[in-house]
Amino acid sequence: MEHIPLYNIRVGQYQLLRQIDSNLSVLEQNIYVVAALKDITYEEASKIRISEFNSIVNSLEQINIDEIEHKKVNNTIYLNGEEYHIEHRPNKLTSGQLLDIINLRSNHDGEAILIMDLIMAALSRPKGKEYGEDGMTLHERAKYCREVQISEVWNVFVFFWTLWRDYLKDTEDYLQKSTKEWLKKVKQILESDGDYSA
């Protein structure tokens, strides 16, 4: 079997590889590796002849992340055969995208790869349409994001996760502060029996 270059690994496979428990024996870890790379179950992977098994495991050692780190940030992917735009500019996000991303971050802090498919789904919209106009939920769109090659989304994902982290935190703080100010003003109006000038 030929080597599996990183360019041929899909987002979902990469997520599975990163979730393998390092406390397992090396052989068990490698069975999970083979299962992820061949899109088969653990049981099916455990039945592969050792010569093919070793070839698959060895192919993983050939992966060189530098191959994709030097690629330009990509803002186009294809999900279920349709062209999508990945919005990597913070000021171009919709409030719905921002809310989805904030919720994902708050529910999965420190688990970037675990939610890579969901983040990509939240950043993506059909070309020429608005976010959500594809009629899919975030999780439905994420299912298609798992099928995209990692090389197509790696740089935009890294860009988002590192550079946008501070931007999103600042945005959350701003929105929270604005909401508190707005609620304070509403309370003052209500206490003044609706007198806006009070």
C-alpha positions in Angstrom: 0.0 0.0 0.0 1.3 3.5 -0.8 1.9 6.1 1.8 -1.0 8.3 2.8 0.2 11.9 2.5 -1.4 14.5 4.8 -3.1 16.0 1.8 -5.3 12.9 1.5 -6.4 12.9 5.2 -9.9 14.4 5.8 -10.9 16.6 8.7 -12.9 13.7 10.3 -10.0 11.3 10.0 -7.7 13.9 11.6 -10.1 14.4 14.4 -10.2 10.6 15.1 -6.4 10.4 15.0 -6.1 13.2 17.6 -8.7 11.5 19.9 -6.8 8.3 20.3 -6.0 7.6 23.9 -2.3 7.8 24.5 -2.7 5.6 27.6 -3.5 2.6 25.4 -0.8 0.2 24.3 1.0 1.1 21.1 -0.7 -1.8 19.3 -4.1 -0.6 20.4 -3.4 2.9 19.4 -2.2 1.7 16.0 -5.4 -0.3 15.5 -7.4 2.9 16.0 -5.0 4.7 13.6 -5.6 2.1 10.9 -9.4 2.2 11.5 -9.4 6.0 11.1 -7.3 6.1 8.0 -9.2 3.3 6.3 -12.7 4.4 7.5 -13.4 1.1 9.1 -14.2 -0.1 12.6 -11.7 -1.0 15.3 -12.8 -4.7 14.9 -12.3 -4.6 11.1 -8.9 -2.9 11.6 -7.8 -5.6 14.0 -8.3 -8.3 11.3 -6.0 -6.7 8.7 -2.9 -8.8 7.9 0.2 -7.4 9.7 2.1 -6.6 6.5 -0.7 -4.2 5.3 -1.3 -3.0 8.9 2.4 -2.0 9.3 2.4 -0.2 5.9 -0.6 1.9 6.9 0.9 2.7 10.3 4.2 3.6 8.7 2.5 5.9 6.2 1.3 8.1 9.2 4.9 8.7 10.1 5.5 10.3 6.7 3.0 13.1 7.5 4.7 16.5 7.4 2.6 19.3 8.7 5.0 21.8 7.1 3.5 20.8 3.7 0.3 22.6 4.5 1.5 25.3 6.9 3.0 27.1 3.9 -0.2 27.1 1.9 -2.2 30.3 1.5 -5.2 30.7 3.7 -8.1 29.2 1.7 -11.5 30.7 1.8 -13.3 28.2 -0.5 -14.4 24.6 0.2 -16.9 22.3 -1.3 -19.5 20.7 0.9 -21.7 18.0 -0.5 -20.7 19.2 -4.0 -21.6 22.9 -3.4 -19.1 25.7 -3.2 -18.9 27.4 0.2 -17.1 30.6 1.3 -15.1 30.3 4.6 -15.4 33.7 6.3 -12.0 34.4 8.0 -12.5 38.1 8.5 -14.0 38.9 11.9 -15.8 42.0 10.8 -17.6 40.0 8.0 -19.2 37.5 10.4 -23.0 37.6 10.9 -24.3 37.7 14.5 -25.5 34.1 14.0 -22.1 32.9 13.1 -20.6 34.8 16.0 -23.1 33.2 18.4 -22.4 29.7 17.1 -18.6 30.3 17.5 -18.9 31.8 21.0 -21.1 28.8 22.1 -18.7 26.3 20.6 -15.7 28.0 22.3 -17.4 28.2 25.6 -18.6 24.6 25.6 -15.2 23.2 24.3 -12.5 25.4 25.6 -9.1 23.7 24.9 -10.6 21.2 22.5 -9.9 22.9 19.2 -9.4 19.8 17.1 -12.4 18.0 18.6 -14.7 20.8 17.3 -12.7 21.6 14.1 -15.6 20.4 11.9 -18.1 22.5 13.8 -15.9 25.7 13.7 -15.5 25.2 10.0 -19.3 24.8 9.6 -19.8 28.0 11.6 -17.4 29.9 9.4 -18.9 28.6 6.1 -21.8 29.8 4.0 -22.9 28.8 0.5 -21.2 31.0 -2.1 -23.4 33.9 -3.0 -25.8 33.3 -0.1 -26.1 34.2 3.5 -25.1 32.0 6.5 -27.8 29.4 7.1 -29.4 29.7 3.7 -28.3 26.2 2.8 -31.2 24.9 5.0 -28.8 22.9 7.2 -28.2 23.0 10.9 -24.7 23.6 12.2 -24.2 19.9 12.9 -25.5 18.9 9.5 -23.0 21.2 7.8 -20.3 19.9 10.1 -20.9 16.4 8.8 -19.9 17.6 5.4 -16.9 19.6 6.8 -15.5 16.3 8.1 -15.2 15.1 4.5 -13.0 18.0 3.4 -9.3 17.4 3.1 -7.4 18.8 6.1 -5.0 20.6 3.7 -8.0 22.7 2.4 -8.9 24.1 5.8 -5.9 23.8 8.1 -4.5 27.3 7.6 -7.9 29.1 7.9 -8.6 27.0 11.0 -5.3 27.8 12.6 -5.7 31.5 11.7 -9.1 31.5 13.3 -8.2 29.6 16.5 -5.1 31.7 17.2 -5.7 35.1 15.8 -9.4 35.4 16.3 -9.3 34.1 19.9 -8.5 37.6 21.3 -10.8 39.3 18.8 -13.8 37.1 19.8 -13.0 37.5 23.5 -13.0 41.3 23.1 -16.3 41.1 21.1 -17.9 38.9 23.9 -16.8 41.4 26.5 -18.1 44.3 24.5 -21.5 42.6 23.9 -21.8 41.7 27.6 -21.0 45.2 28.7 -23.5 46.7 26.1 -26.2 44.3 27.3 -25.6 45.3 31.0 -25.8 49.0 30.1 -29.0 48.4 28.1 -30.6 46.5 30.9 -29.6 49.2 33.4 -31.2 51.8 31.2 -34.4 49.8 30.8 -34.6 49.3 34.5 -34.2 53.1 35.0 -37.0 53.8 32.5 -39.3 51.3 34.2 -38.6 52.7 37.6 -39.5 56.2 36.2 -42.9 54.9 34.9 -41.7 55.0 31.3 -40.3 58.5 31.5 -37.3 58.4 29.1 -36.0 61.8 30.2 -35.6 60.6 33.9 
